Amino acid sequence: MYETPVGPDESVRERPRRRTSAPLGVLFALVVAAAGSVGAISAFERSTGEIAEIEDFDVTELAPVDGPAVNYLLIGSDSREGVDPNAPDAAVVGDVSGRRSDTIIILRQEEDGNGAAMLSLNRDLWVTHADTERQQRINAAYNRGADVLAATVTREYGIPINHVVDIDFVGFQSLVEAIGGVTICFEFETRDVGSGLAQPAGCNVLDGVQALAYARGRSYEELRDGEWRRDPTADIGRVLRQQNFLRIAVDEALNKLGDDPSVVRELLDAASDSLLLDPNLDPISAAGTLRKAFGSGLTTYTLQAEGANIDGNSVLLALDTPENTAVLEYFRGNAGLPASATTIPE
């Protein structure tokens, strides 16, 4: 794994209340969507007082909500601060020092909850950071705060960010456990020696630890014709697997919520221990519309990009294509939903 250097003007911001973060901060949307279930709002309201704010967050970097559509920046970092090295899942969590955004997702809740879409930004995208005007990978902006990352996304892509959410490793696993695991189907026996993923061929229910290994893995391999073959798409493949996991997790969770409303309480308990929200975000006001939006379908996108080497850095450059333009214009609020191959419910 590469290490992004931190310059003298880029010291990592200290945040005493901050926890380590995990991939798929978008599961926050699942929690507040769950709170939109019948009878769950009061339970959610009792839990929200326990959900922490992101400390030292500059709310001036957020765009005001000036219409019925809302953009959430959902981030997870590869920070390992506070993780017990003796925990049974320590191999999945890893031991990299510092703080970089491991996952960057923009969730757009459409007007009045009439649908939702998700744009995953690859961590290796080469951009200009909003605070330093230096060009670096996009994930390095998080070194100096979630607000800096939000501002960098807006500067680079013209997408207004209205709210920011973060979630920690333990919380990610707890959320998966709260819905009874997530079923992922594997065509071949699969492993990832870096993240600890190990699954036989077939449809398997992943617990929290294995779900994290699936979502985080960058050394994904399949046993084909007696030979282990590594996924050649590298980090791009990881992003696609995260989106696949999210589509299945949300679909299964909403089904289980319908069958067993008590799942809501477990999700909210997990959320109160793991989520960090920007100071302007009121989860209760978001709950109803996000629930409606998820019920209307979740469309997923990534940006087309090509690999490049800049000053010794292996990076991705977003392409100037009609497809990318259509996606960005939608998330900017200037155009309708573009075509996509993946939506939920299917």
Contacts in CASP RR format, 6 or more apart in sequence:
PFRMAT RR
TARGET T0000
AUTHOR 0000-0000-0000
METHOD contacts of the structure
MODEL  1
MYETPVGPDESVRERPRRRTSAPLGVLFALVVAAAGSVGAISAFERSTGE
IAEIEDFDVTELAPVDGPAVNYLLIGSDSREGVDPNAPDAAVVGDVSGRR
SDTIIILRQEEDGNGAAMLSLNRDLWVTHADTERQQRINAAYNRGADVLA
ATVTREYGIPINHVVDIDFVGFQSLVEAIGGVTICFEFETRDVGSGLAQP
AGCNVLDGVQALAYARGRSYEELRDGEWRRDPTADIGRVLRQQNFLRIAV
DEALNKLGDDPSVVRELLDAASDSLLLDPNLDPISAAGTLRKAFGSGLTT
YTLQAEGANIDGNSVLLALDTPENTAVLEYFRGNAGLPASATTIPE
1 96 0 8 1.000
1 218 0 8 1.000
2 313 0 8 1.000
2 314 0 8 1.000
3 96 0 8 1.000
4 100 0 8 1.000
4 136 0 8 1.000
4 137 0 8 1.000
4 139 0 8 1.000
4 140 0 8 1.000
4 143 0 8 1.000
6 12 0 8 1.000
6 140 0 8 1.000
6 143 0 8 1.000
9 132 0 8 1.000
10 132 0 8 1.000
10 143 0 8 1.000
10 144 0 8 1.000
11 144 0 8 1.000
12 98 0 8 1.000
12 99 0 8 1.000
12 143 0 8 1.000
12 144 0 8 1.000
13 56 0 8 1.000
13 143 0 8 1.000
13 144 0 8 1.000
13 145 0 8 1.000
15 54 0 8 1.000
15 55 0 8 1.000
15 56 0 8 1.000
15 145 0 8 1.000
16 55 0 8 1.000
17 52 0 8 1.000
17 53 0 8 1.000
17 55 0 8 1.000
17 276 0 8 1.000
18 54 0 8 1.000
18 55 0 8 1.000
18 81 0 8 1.000
18 276 0 8 1.000
19 52 0 8 1.000
19 81 0 8 1.000
19 82 0 8 1.000
19 168 0 8 1.000
19 274 0 8 1.000
19 276 0 8 1.000
20 77 0 8 1.000
20 79 0 8 1.000
20 80 0 8 1.000
20 81 0 8 1.000
20 82 0 8 1.000
20 83 0 8 1.000
20 93 0 8 1.000
20 168 0 8 1.000
20 169 0 8 1.000
21 75 0 8 1.000
21 76 0 8 1.000
21 77 0 8 1.000
21 79 0 8 1.000
21 102 0 8 1.000
21 166 0 8 1.000
21 167 0 8 1.000
21 168 0 8 1.000
21 169 0 8 1.000
21 276 0 8 1.000
22 76 0 8 1.000
22 102 0 8 1.000
22 167 0 8 1.000
22 168 0 8 1.000
22 169 0 8 1.000
22 171 0 8 1.000
22 172 0 8 1.000
22 173 0 8 1.000
22 212 0 8 1.000
22 215 0 8 1.000
22 216 0 8 1.000
23 76 0 8 1.000
23 102 0 8 1.000
23 103 0 8 1.000
23 172 0 8 1.000
23 212 0 8 1.000
23 215 0 8 1.000
23 216 0 8 1.000
23 242 0 8 1.000
24 74 0 8 1.000
24 76 0 8 1.000
24 103 0 8 1.000
24 105 0 8 1.000
24 167 0 8 1.000
24 172 0 8 1.000
24 215 0 8 1.000
24 242 0 8 1.000
24 245 0 8 1.000
24 246 0 8 1.000
25 74 0 8 1.000
25 75 0 8 1.000
25 76 0 8 1.000
25 103 0 8 1.000
25 105 0 8 1.000
25 165 0 8 1.000
25 166 0 8 1.000
25 167 0 8 1.000
25 172 0 8 1.000
26 74 0 8 1.000
26 105 0 8 1.000
26 107 0 8 1.000
26 118 0 8 1.000
26 246 0 8 1.000
27 167 0 8 1.000
27 172 0 8 1.000
27 175 0 8 1.000
27 246 0 8 1.000
27 249 0 8 1.000
28 72 0 8 1.000
28 74 0 8 1.000
28 165 0 8 1.000
28 167 0 8 1.000
28 271 0 8 1.000
28 275 0 8 1.000
29 72 0 8 1.000
29 74 0 8 1.000
29 107 0 8 1.000
29 116 0 8 1.000
29 250 0 8 1.000
29 290 0 8 1.000
29 294 0 8 1.000
30 175 0 8 1.000
30 249 0 8 1.000
30 250 0 8 1.000
30 253 0 8 1.000
30 267 0 8 1.000
30 294 0 8 1.000
31 175 0 8 1.000
31 267 0 8 1.000
31 268 0 8 1.000
31 270 0 8 1.000
31 271 0 8 1.000
31 275 0 8 1.000
32 44 0 8 1.000
32 283 0 8 1.000
32 286 0 8 1.000
32 287 0 8 1.000
32 288 0 8 1.000
32 290 0 8 1.000
32 291 0 8 1.000
33 250 0 8 1.000
33 254 0 8 1.000
33 287 0 8 1.000
33 288 0 8 1.000
33 290 0 8 1.000
33 291 0 8 1.000
33 293 0 8 1.000
33 294 0 8 1.000
34 40 0 8 1.000
34 253 0 8 1.000
34 254 0 8 1.000
34 257 0 8 1.000
34 263 0 8 1.000
34 264 0 8 1.000
34 267 0 8 1.000
34 268 0 8 1.000
34 291 0 8 1.000
35 41 0 8 1.000
35 43 0 8 1.000
35 44 0 8 1.000
35 264 0 8 1.000
35 268 0 8 1.000
35 283 0 8 1.000
35 284 0 8 1.000
35 287 0 8 1.000
35 288 0 8 1.000
35 291 0 8 1.000
36 44 0 8 1.000
36 287 0 8 1.000
36 288 0 8 1.000
36 290 0 8 1.000
36 291 0 8 1.000
37 257 0 8 1.000
37 258 0 8 1.000
37 261 0 8 1.000
37 264 0 8 1.000
37 291 0 8 1.000
38 261 0 8 1.000
39 261 0 8 1.000
40 261 0 8 1.000
40 264 0 8 1.000
40 268 0 8 1.000
41 284 0 8 1.000
41 287 0 8 1.000
43 264 0 8 1.000
43 265 0 8 1.000
43 268 0 8 1.000
44 264 0 8 1.000
44 268 0 8 1.000
44 283 0 8 1.000
44 284 0 8 1.000
44 287 0 8 1.000
45 284 0 8 1.000
47 268 0 8 1.000
47 269 0 8 1.000
47 271 0 8 1.000
47 272 0 8 1.000
48 272 0 8 1.000
48 283 0 8 1.000
48 284 0 8 1.000
49 272 0 8 1.000
50 272 0 8 1.000
50 273 0 8 1.000
51 271 0 8 1.000
51 272 0 8 1.000
51 275 0 8 1.000
51 276 0 8 1.000
51 277 0 8 1.000
51 283 0 8 1.000
52 275 0 8 1.000
52 276 0 8 1.000
52 277 0 8 1.000
53 276 0 8 1.000
53 277 0 8 1.000
53 278 0 8 1.000
53 279 0 8 1.000
54 146 0 8 1.000
54 147 0 8 1.000
54 164 0 8 1.000
54 166 0 8 1.000
54 276 0 8 1.000
54 277 0 8 1.000
54 278 0 8 1.000
54 279 0 8 1.000
56 145 0 8 1.000
57 145 0 8 1.000
57 146 0 8 1.000
57 147 0 8 1.000
57 164 0 8 1.000
57 278 0 8 1.000
57 279 0 8 1.000
58 147 0 8 1.000
59 147 0 8 1.000
59 278 0 8 1.000
59 279 0 8 1.000
59 280 0 8 1.000
61 130 0 8 1.000
61 147 0 8 1.000
61 148 0 8 1.000
61 150 0 8 1.000
61 151 0 8 1.000
61 154 0 8 1.000
61 161 0 8 1.000
62 147 0 8 1.000
62 150 0 8 1.000
62 161 0 8 1.000
62 162 0 8 1.000
62 163 0 8 1.000
62 164 0 8 1.000
62 278 0 8 1.000
62 280 0 8 1.000
63 71 0 8 1.000
63 154 0 8 1.000
63 160 0 8 1.000
63 161 0 8 1.000
63 162 0 8 1.000
64 162 0 8 1.000
65 162 0 8 1.000
67 111 0 8 1.000
68 111 0 8 1.000
68 112 0 8 1.000
68 113 0 8 1.000
69 108 0 8 1.000
69 109 0 8 1.000
69 110 0 8 1.000
69 111 0 8 1.000
69 333 0 8 1.000
70 108 0 8 1.000
70 109 0 8 1.000
70 162 0 8 1.000
70 163 0 8 1.000
70 286 0 8 1.000
70 289 0 8 1.000
71 106 0 8 1.000
71 107 0 8 1.000
71 108 0 8 1.000
71 109 0 8 1.000
71 159 0 8 1.000
71 160 0 8 1.000
71 161 0 8 1.000
71 162 0 8 1.000
71 163 0 8 1.000
71 331 0 8 1.000
72 106 0 8 1.000
72 107 0 8 1.000
72 108 0 8 1.000
72 109 0 8 1.000
72 161 0 8 1.000
72 162 0 8 1.000
72 163 0 8 1.000
72 164 0 8 1.000
72 165 0 8 1.000
73 104 0 8 1.000
73 105 0 8 1.000
73 106 0 8 1.000
73 146 0 8 1.000
73 149 0 8 1.000
73 150 0 8 1.000
73 153 0 8 1.000
73 161 0 8 1.000
73 163 0 8 1.000
73 164 0 8 1.000
73 165 0 8 1.000
74 103 0 8 1.000
74 104 0 8 1.000
74 105 0 8 1.000
74 106 0 8 1.000
74 107 0 8 1.000
74 164 0 8 1.000
74 165 0 8 1.000
75 101 0 8 1.000
75 103 0 8 1.000
75 104 0 8 1.000
75 105 0 8 1.000
75 142 0 8 1.000
75 146 0 8 1.000
75 149 0 8 1.000
75 164 0 8 1.000
75 165 0 8 1.000
75 166 0 8 1.000
76 101 0 8 1.000
76 102 0 8 1.000
76 103 0 8 1.000
76 104 0 8 1.000
76 166 0 8 1.000
76 167 0 8 1.000
77 99 0 8 1.000
77 100 0 8 1.000
77 101 0 8 1.000
77 102 0 8 1.000
77 142 0 8 1.000
77 166 0 8 1.000
78 96 0 8 1.000
78 99 0 8 1.000
78 100 0 8 1.000
78 101 0 8 1.000
78 102 0 8 1.000
79 98 0 8 1.000
79 99 0 8 1.000
79 100 0 8 1.000
80 93 0 8 1.000
80 94 0 8 1.000
80 95 0 8 1.000
80 96 0 8 1.000
80 97 0 8 1.000
80 98 0 8 1.000
81 98 0 8 1.000
81 99 0 8 1.000
83 90 0 8 1.000
83 93 0 8 1.000
83 94 0 8 1.000
83 169 0 8 1.000
84 90 0 8 1.000
85 95 0 8 1.000
87 93 0 8 1.000
88 209 0 8 1.000
89 173 0 8 1.000
89 209 0 8 1.000
89 212 0 8 1.000
91 194 0 8 1.000
91 195 0 8 1.000
91 196 0 8 1.000
92 195 0 8 1.000
92 196 0 8 1.000
92 209 0 8 1.000
92 212 0 8 1.000
92 213 0 8 1.000
92 216 0 8 1.000
93 169 0 8 1.000
93 212 0 8 1.000
98 143 0 8 1.000
99 142 0 8 1.000
99 143 0 8 1.000
100 123 0 8 1.000
100 139 0 8 1.000
100 140 0 8 1.000
100 142 0 8 1.000
100 143 0 8 1.000
101 123 0 8 1.000
101 138 0 8 1.000
101 139 0 8 1.000
101 141 0 8 1.000
101 142 0 8 1.000
101 149 0 8 1.000
102 123 0 8 1.000
102 139 0 8 1.000
102 216 0 8 1.000
103 120 0 8 1.000
103 123 0 8 1.000
103 215 0 8 1.000
103 242 0 8 1.000
104 120 0 8 1.000
104 121 0 8 1.000
104 122 0 8 1.000
104 123 0 8 1.000
104 138 0 8 1.000
104 139 0 8 1.000
104 149 0 8 1.000
104 153 0 8 1.000
105 118 0 8 1.000
105 119 0 8 1.000
105 120 0 8 1.000
105 121 0 8 1.000
106 118 0 8 1.000
106 119 0 8 1.000
106 121 0 8 1.000
106 153 0 8 1.000
106 159 0 8 1.000
106 161 0 8 1.000
106 331 0 8 1.000
107 116 0 8 1.000
107 117 0 8 1.000
107 118 0 8 1.000
108 116 0 8 1.000
108 117 0 8 1.000
108 118 0 8 1.000
108 119 0 8 1.000
108 330 0 8 1.000
108 331 0 8 1.000
109 115 0 8 1.000
109 116 0 8 1.000
109 286 0 8 1.000
109 289 0 8 1.000
109 290 0 8 1.000
109 293 0 8 1.000
110 116 0 8 1.000
110 117 0 8 1.000
110 293 0 8 1.000
110 296 0 8 1.000
110 337 0 8 1.000
112 289 0 8 1.000
112 292 0 8 1.000
113 288 0 8 1.000
113 289 0 8 1.000
113 290 0 8 1.000
113 292 0 8 1.000
113 293 0 8 1.000
113 296 0 8 1.000
114 292 0 8 1.000
114 293 0 8 1.000
114 296 0 8 1.000
115 292 0 8 1.000
115 293 0 8 1.000
115 294 0 8 1.000
115 295 0 8 1.000
115 296 0 8 1.000
115 297 0 8 1.000
115 298 0 8 1.000
116 290 0 8 1.000
116 293 0 8 1.000
116 294 0 8 1.000
116 296 0 8 1.000
116 297 0 8 1.000
116 298 0 8 1.000
116 299 0 8 1.000
117 298 0 8 1.000
117 299 0 8 1.000
117 300 0 8 1.000
117 301 0 8 1.000
117 330 0 8 1.000
117 331 0 8 1.000
117 337 0 8 1.000
117 340 0 8 1.000
118 243 0 8 1.000
118 246 0 8 1.000
118 298 0 8 1.000
118 299 0 8 1.000
118 300 0 8 1.000
118 301 0 8 1.000
119 159 0 8 1.000
119 300 0 8 1.000
119 301 0 8 1.000
119 302 0 8 1.000
119 303 0 8 1.000
119 327 0 8 1.000
119 331 0 8 1.000
120 239 0 8 1.000
120 242 0 8 1.000
120 243 0 8 1.000
120 300 0 8 1.000
120 301 0 8 1.000
120 302 0 8 1.000
121 138 0 8 1.000
121 153 0 8 1.000
121 303 0 8 1.000
122 138 0 8 1.000
122 235 0 8 1.000
122 236 0 8 1.000
122 239 0 8 1.000
122 302 0 8 1.000
122 303 0 8 1.000
122 305 0 8 1.000
122 316 0 8 1.000
123 137 0 8 1.000
123 138 0 8 1.000
123 139 0 8 1.000
123 235 0 8 1.000
124 137 0 8 1.000
124 138 0 8 1.000
124 139 0 8 1.000
124 235 0 8 1.000
124 314 0 8 1.000
124 315 0 8 1.000
124 316 0 8 1.000
125 137 0 8 1.000
125 138 0 8 1.000
125 303 0 8 1.000
125 305 0 8 1.000
125 315 0 8 1.000
125 316 0 8 1.000
125 317 0 8 1.000
125 318 0 8 1.000
126 135 0 8 1.000
126 136 0 8 1.000
126 137 0 8 1.000
126 138 0 8 1.000
126 308 0 8 1.000
126 310 0 8 1.000
126 313 0 8 1.000
126 315 0 8 1.000
126 316 0 8 1.000
126 317 0 8 1.000
127 135 0 8 1.000
127 136 0 8 1.000
127 137 0 8 1.000
127 138 0 8 1.000
127 141 0 8 1.000
127 152 0 8 1.000
127 155 0 8 1.000
127 156 0 8 1.000
128 134 0 8 1.000
128 135 0 8 1.000
128 152 0 8 1.000
128 155 0 8 1.000
128 156 0 8 1.000
129 135 0 8 1.000
129 136 0 8 1.000
129 140 0 8 1.000
129 141 0 8 1.000
129 148 0 8 1.000
129 152 0 8 1.000
130 141 0 8 1.000
130 148 0 8 1.000
130 151 0 8 1.000
130 152 0 8 1.000
130 154 0 8 1.000
130 155 0 8 1.000
131 141 0 8 1.000
131 144 0 8 1.000
131 148 0 8 1.000
131 151 0 8 1.000
131 152 0 8 1.000
135 310 0 8 1.000
137 313 0 8 1.000
137 315 0 8 1.000
138 149 0 8 1.000
138 152 0 8 1.000
138 153 0 8 1.000
138 156 0 8 1.000
141 148 0 8 1.000
141 149 0 8 1.000
141 152 0 8 1.000
142 148 0 8 1.000
142 149 0 8 1.000
146 164 0 8 1.000
146 166 0 8 1.000
146 278 0 8 1.000
147 164 0 8 1.000
147 278 0 8 1.000
150 161 0 8 1.000
150 164 0 8 1.000
153 159 0 8 1.000
153 161 0 8 1.000
154 160 0 8 1.000
154 161 0 8 1.000
157 328 0 8 1.000
157 331 0 8 1.000
157 332 0 8 1.000
158 328 0 8 1.000
158 332 0 8 1.000
159 328 0 8 1.000
159 331 0 8 1.000
159 332 0 8 1.000
160 332 0 8 1.000
163 277 0 8 1.000
163 278 0 8 1.000
163 280 0 8 1.000
163 281 0 8 1.000
163 286 0 8 1.000
164 277 0 8 1.000
164 278 0 8 1.000
164 281 0 8 1.000
165 275 0 8 1.000
165 276 0 8 1.000
165 277 0 8 1.000
165 278 0 8 1.000
165 281 0 8 1.000
166 275 0 8 1.000
166 276 0 8 1.000
166 277 0 8 1.000
167 175 0 8 1.000
167 274 0 8 1.000
167 275 0 8 1.000
167 276 0 8 1.000
168 274 0 8 1.000
168 276 0 8 1.000
169 212 0 8 1.000
170 273 0 8 1.000
170 274 0 8 1.000
171 270 0 8 1.000
171 273 0 8 1.000
171 274 0 8 1.000
172 208 0 8 1.000
172 211 0 8 1.000
172 212 0 8 1.000
172 215 0 8 1.000
172 274 0 8 1.000
173 207 0 8 1.000
173 208 0 8 1.000
173 209 0 8 1.000
173 211 0 8 1.000
173 212 0 8 1.000
174 208 0 8 1.000
174 269 0 8 1.000
174 270 0 8 1.000
174 273 0 8 1.000
174 274 0 8 1.000
175 267 0 8 1.000
175 270 0 8 1.000
175 271 0 8 1.000
175 274 0 8 1.000
176 182 0 8 1.000
176 206 0 8 1.000
176 207 0 8 1.000
176 208 0 8 1.000
176 211 0 8 1.000
176 212 0 8 1.000
176 249 0 8 1.000
177 207 0 8 1.000
177 208 0 8 1.000
177 270 0 8 1.000
178 263 0 8 1.000
178 266 0 8 1.000
178 267 0 8 1.000
178 269 0 8 1.000
178 270 0 8 1.000
179 249 0 8 1.000
179 252 0 8 1.000
179 253 0 8 1.000
179 256 0 8 1.000
179 263 0 8 1.000
179 267 0 8 1.000
180 205 0 8 1.000
180 256 0 8 1.000
181 205 0 8 1.000
181 206 0 8 1.000
181 207 0 8 1.000
181 208 0 8 1.000
181 211 0 8 1.000
181 252 0 8 1.000
182 205 0 8 1.000
182 206 0 8 1.000
182 211 0 8 1.000
182 245 0 8 1.000
182 248 0 8 1.000
182 249 0 8 1.000
182 252 0 8 1.000
183 203 0 8 1.000
183 204 0 8 1.000
183 205 0 8 1.000
183 206 0 8 1.000
183 248 0 8 1.000
183 252 0 8 1.000
184 199 0 8 1.000
184 203 0 8 1.000
184 204 0 8 1.000
184 206 0 8 1.000
184 214 0 8 1.000
184 244 0 8 1.000
184 245 0 8 1.000
184 248 0 8 1.000
185 202 0 8 1.000
185 203 0 8 1.000
185 204 0 8 1.000
186 199 0 8 1.000
186 200 0 8 1.000
186 201 0 8 1.000
186 202 0 8 1.000
186 203 0 8 1.000
186 204 0 8 1.000
186 222 0 8 1.000
187 201 0 8 1.000
187 202 0 8 1.000
187 222 0 8 1.000
188 201 0 8 1.000
188 222 0 8 1.000
188 223 0 8 1.000
188 224 0 8 1.000
189 199 0 8 1.000
189 200 0 8 1.000
189 201 0 8 1.000
189 222 0 8 1.000
189 223 0 8 1.000
190 197 0 8 1.000
190 198 0 8 1.000
190 199 0 8 1.000
190 201 0 8 1.000
190 220 0 8 1.000
190 221 0 8 1.000
190 222 0 8 1.000
190 223 0 8 1.000
191 197 0 8 1.000
191 198 0 8 1.000
191 199 0 8 1.000
191 221 0 8 1.000
191 223 0 8 1.000
191 228 0 8 1.000
192 198 0 8 1.000
192 213 0 8 1.000
192 214 0 8 1.000
192 217 0 8 1.000
192 218 0 8 1.000
192 219 0 8 1.000
192 220 0 8 1.000
192 221 0 8 1.000
193 219 0 8 1.000
193 221 0 8 1.000
194 217 0 8 1.000
194 218 0 8 1.000
194 219 0 8 1.000
195 212 0 8 1.000
195 213 0 8 1.000
195 214 0 8 1.000
195 216 0 8 1.000
195 217 0 8 1.000
195 218 0 8 1.000
195 219 0 8 1.000
196 213 0 8 1.000
197 210 0 8 1.000
197 213 0 8 1.000
197 214 0 8 1.000
197 217 0 8 1.000
197 220 0 8 1.000
198 210 0 8 1.000
199 206 0 8 1.000
199 210 0 8 1.000
199 214 0 8 1.000
206 214 0 8 1.000
211 245 0 8 1.000
211 249 0 8 1.000
214 241 0 8 1.000
214 245 0 8 1.000
215 238 0 8 1.000
215 241 0 8 1.000
215 242 0 8 1.000
215 245 0 8 1.000
216 238 0 8 1.000
217 238 0 8 1.000
217 241 0 8 1.000
218 234 0 8 1.000
218 235 0 8 1.000
218 238 0 8 1.000
219 230 0 8 1.000
220 230 0 8 1.000
220 231 0 8 1.000
220 237 0 8 1.000
220 238 0 8 1.000
220 241 0 8 1.000
221 228 0 8 1.000
221 229 0 8 1.000
221 230 0 8 1.000
221 231 0 8 1.000
222 228 0 8 1.000
222 229 0 8 1.000
222 231 0 8 1.000
223 229 0 8 1.000
231 237 0 8 1.000
233 240 0 8 1.000
235 316 0 8 1.000
236 302 0 8 1.000
236 305 0 8 1.000
236 316 0 8 1.000
239 302 0 8 1.000
240 302 0 8 1.000
243 300 0 8 1.000
243 302 0 8 1.000
243 342 0 8 1.000
246 298 0 8 1.000
246 300 0 8 1.000
247 298 0 8 1.000
247 300 0 8 1.000
247 342 0 8 1.000
247 344 0 8 1.000
250 294 0 8 1.000
250 298 0 8 1.000
250 344 0 8 1.000
251 344 0 8 1.000
251 345 0 8 1.000
251 346 0 8 1.000
253 263 0 8 1.000
253 267 0 8 1.000
254 294 0 8 1.000
254 295 0 8 1.000
256 263 0 8 1.000
257 263 0 8 1.000
257 264 0 8 1.000
277 283 0 8 1.000
295 345 0 8 1.000
297 343 0 8 1.000
297 344 0 8 1.000
297 345 0 8 1.000
298 343 0 8 1.000
298 344 0 8 1.000
299 337 0 8 1.000
299 340 0 8 1.000
299 342 0 8 1.000
299 343 0 8 1.000
300 340 0 8 1.000
300 342 0 8 1.000
300 343 0 8 1.000
301 327 0 8 1.000
301 338 0 8 1.000
301 340 0 8 1.000
303 318 0 8 1.000
303 319 0 8 1.000
303 324 0 8 1.000
303 327 0 8 1.000
303 328 0 8 1.000
304 318 0 8 1.000
304 319 0 8 1.000
304 321 0 8 1.000
304 323 0 8 1.000
304 324 0 8 1.000
305 316 0 8 1.000
305 317 0 8 1.000
305 318 0 8 1.000
305 319 0 8 1.000
306 316 0 8 1.000
306 317 0 8 1.000
306 319 0 8 1.000
307 314 0 8 1.000
307 315 0 8 1.000
307 316 0 8 1.000
307 317 0 8 1.000
308 314 0 8 1.000
308 315 0 8 1.000
308 316 0 8 1.000
308 317 0 8 1.000
309 315 0 8 1.000
318 324 0 8 1.000
323 338 0 8 1.000
326 335 0 8 1.000
326 338 0 8 1.000
327 338 0 8 1.000
329 335 0 8 1.000
329 336 0 8 1.000
330 336 0 8 1.000
330 337 0 8 1.000
330 338 0 8 1.000
END
